[in-house]
Amino acid sequence: MTILRRKLMMPAAAAMVASGVLASGALAEPKTNLLHQWHSGSNAEAINVLGEMFEAQGGSWNQTAIPGHTSNTIARLRADVISGNPPSAVQLKGPEIGEWAKTGLTADLNALAEEEKWEDVVAPELVSVMKPHGQWVASPMNIHRIDWMWASKSAMDAIGAEELPKTWDEFNVLAEQMAEKGIIPVAHGGQDWIDGTLFEIVAQGISTDLFRRAFIDLDLEALNSPEMVAAFDQLRKMVGWMDPAFPGRGWEEPLNMMAKGEAGFYFHGDWAIGTMNAAGYEYGKDYLCAGAPMNSGDPGYILNSDSVVFFKQSDPDFIEGQKMMASLVMSPDFQKVFNVAKGSIPARMDIELGDEFNPCQQLNLVDLRNAAEAGTVVRSMAHNMAVPEKFRKAMFTVISEFITSDMSSEDAAQKMAEAAINEY
């Protein structure tokens, strides 16, 4: 058993004794089978922590991990629902939560949420996501920031750069200097969701208004606008600074390239922290972090959140397990230890980030508050927080084709709009 799991089990067991669960057997036999996408690495370790806590409170834990991105999990969920066997708990995000809530198949958590005062502590940006149509159906596990810029400390030192770039023009200058030193300026993977992640980071840096209109409102004029062309122009420069081996590559290899100093910059979500911690990389020694460039000068923030959605069950054991799971996910103990391991920050805003959190995680919370005040927090398109899956996949197709071809920025913007029209 890891130290991480022992730390989690001790408060959970204490709470169990205090509530009389061990002595009286007041709870039936809480059960769950969590359907999720975290099948390997630090992500799998983090979700296993939840299983340890669930079992420590007397529950029977089962999980079904679906390799790949969220779309694979959604496909499995649909198949289970069609077969008449919906899982008791599923990892879902964004609009998909509301779409499933519309079906009437999701469980009603309002009583538990009111008892535990979730609405008083959950980040305001997440309440409407977890509570679509006025009913709590999900409990948020964390807040991930997507628009992180990771930089190699040794690469920055090699070009004599003392500060990370704040605008895309500043970034381009440093990237060119790294290229002249024989350092790969941009480390990148070659899968569609990784391409989509990079592009939404670029688009947010070009204009928050562009991001909202194009990736949240699906405004066709915004999708085929001069600002969208400018975003593709910036992406084209970055593609030119990638090494030729990136197509088909996953996300962890380019992360290692950056941390080892083989590449200068890497743009990716903060789950990278969990992987870097596991690999022994150190902040300030191997890597640096900052929000991605914003041409406006305002703080930016692309928000993603993992959550557990609950589906109606007829078995009392699974119903009891849902209550236990939802309460456990929202507990300060879980929110702290899970997010330390995952690289994200708690979904609860009443939790202070102590020394157990990485400096980049501490910066994350500061930037979230500043961006919320500036009105520049947006929900991630690439990570299922903004638009339904069909639009997301259509955009991914265009972005990946642009990256791997000589398509012009003007053609790419037009194709983005056409892709959205075709999915309406």
VENQUI-V411362 format. One record per pair of residues at least 4 apart in sequence whose C-alpha atoms are under 6 Angstrom apart, sorted by sequence separation. I is the first residue (numbers start at 1). GAP is how many residues later the second one is. D is the distance in whole Angstrom. If there is no record, write none. Layout:
[[I GAP D] [I GAP D]]
//
This chain:
[[9 4 6] [20 4 6] [21 4 5] [40 4 5] [55 4 5] [81 4 5] [93 4 6] [110 4 6] [113 4 6] [118 4 6] [127 4 6] [128 4 6] [131 4 5] [179 4 5] [204 4 5] [210 4 6] [211 4 5] [212 4 5] [213 4 5] [214 4 5] [221 4 6] [256 4 6] [258 4 6] [273 4 6] [277 4 6] [282 4 5] [283 4 5] [284 4 6] [321 4 6] [322 4 6] [324 4 6] [334 4 6] [339 4 6] [367 4 6] [368 4 6] [371 4 6] [381 4 6] [396 4 6] [401 4 6] [415 4 6] [16 5 6] [17 5 6] [21 5 6] [38 5 5] [39 5 5] [54 5 5] [55 5 6] [80 5 5] [81 5 5] [101 5 5] [113 5 5] [131 5 4] [156 5 5] [165 5 5] [178 5 5] [214 5 5] [257 5 5] [258 5 5] [276 5 5] [281 5 6] [283 5 6] [339 5 5] [371 5 5] [372 5 6] [380 5 5] [381 5 5] [402 5 5] [38 6 5] [80 6 5] [130 6 6] [165 6 5] [179 6 6] [213 6 5] [257 6 5] [258 6 6] [339 6 5] [371 6 6] [379 6 5] [380 6 6] [66 7 6] [178 7 6] [204 7 5] [379 7 5] [130 8 5] [214 8 5] [213 9 6] [214 9 5] [51 10 6] [175 10 5] [335 11 5] [340 17 6] [394 25 6] [39 26 5] [110 26 5] [109 27 5] [259 27 5] [31 28 6] [35 28 6] [37 28 5] [39 28 6] [109 28 6] [203 28 5] [259 28 6] [30 29 5] [31 29 5] [32 29 6] [33 29 4] [34 29 5] [35 29 5] [36 29 5] [37 29 5] [108 29 6] [32 30 6] [33 30 5] [37 30 6] [107 30 6] [98 34 5] [94 35 6] [16 41 6] [13 43 6] [5 44 6] [9 44 6] [9 47 6] [147 54 5] [34 55 5] [35 55 5] [36 55 5] [186 55 6] [34 56 5] [185 56 5] [186 56 5] [190 56 5] [189 57 5] [190 57 4] [191 57 6] [190 58 4] [190 59 5] [189 60 5] [189 61 5] [189 62 5] [188 66 5] [187 67 5] [274 67 6] [274 68 5] [274 69 5] [273 70 5] [271 71 6] [300 71 6] [271 72 5] [299 72 5] [270 73 5] [270 74 6] [303 75 6] [187 76 6] [300 76 6] [301 76 5] [302 76 5] [303 76 5] [304 76 6] [302 77 6] [303 77 6] [185 78 6] [302 78 6] [184 79 4] [185 79 5] [186 79 5] [187 79 5] [183 80 6] [185 80 6] [186 80 6] [205 88 6] [205 89 4] [206 89 6] [205 90 6] [152 106 5] [155 106 6] [152 107 6] [154 107 6] [152 109 5] [155 109 5] [152 112 5] [151 113 6] [151 114 5] [150 115 6] [150 116 5] [149 118 5] [148 119 6] [148 120 6] [148 121 6] [146 123 4] [145 124 6] [145 125 6] [168 125 6] [167 126 4] [166 127 5] [167 127 5] [167 128 5] [153 133 5] [153 134 5] [152 135 5] [151 136 6] [151 137 5] [150 138 6] [150 139 5] [149 140 6] [149 141 5] [148 142 6] [149 142 6] [148 143 5] [149 143 5] [147 144 6] [148 144 5] [147 145 5] [147 155 6] [146 156 5] [145 157 6] [145 158 5] [144 159 6] [144 160 5] [143 161 6] [144 161 6] [143 162 5] [142 163 6] [142 164 6] [141 165 6] [141 166 5] [215 166 6] [140 167 4] [139 168 6] [139 169 5] [138 170 5] [216 170 5] [138 171 4] [216 171 6] [137 172 6] [233 176 6] [232 177 5] [229 180 5] [229 181 6] [229 184 6] [197 185 5] [196 186 5] [139 187 6] [141 188 6] [224 189 5] [224 190 5] [223 193 6] [224 193 6] [223 194 5] [220 197 5] [144 200 5] [196 200 6] [143 201 6] [143 202 5] [107 203 5] [142 203 6] [143 203 6] [106 204 6] [107 204 5] [142 204 5] [143 204 5] [192 204 6] [106 205 4] [107 205 5] [142 205 4] [195 205 6] [105 206 6] [106 206 5] [105 207 6] [192 208 6] [92 215 6] [91 216 6] [91 217 5] [90 218 5] [90 219 5] [89 220 6] [89 221 5] [88 222 6] [88 223 5] [123 224 6] [122 225 6] [122 226 5] [123 226 6] [121 227 5] [121 228 6] [121 229 6] [42 232 6] [42 233 6] [31 286 6] [32 286 6] [30 287 5] [31 287 5] [29 288 5] [30 288 6] [32 289 6] [30 290 5] [31 290 5] [94 290 6] [30 291 4] [93 291 6] [94 291 4] [46 292 6] [93 292 6] [95 293 6] [46 295 6]]
//
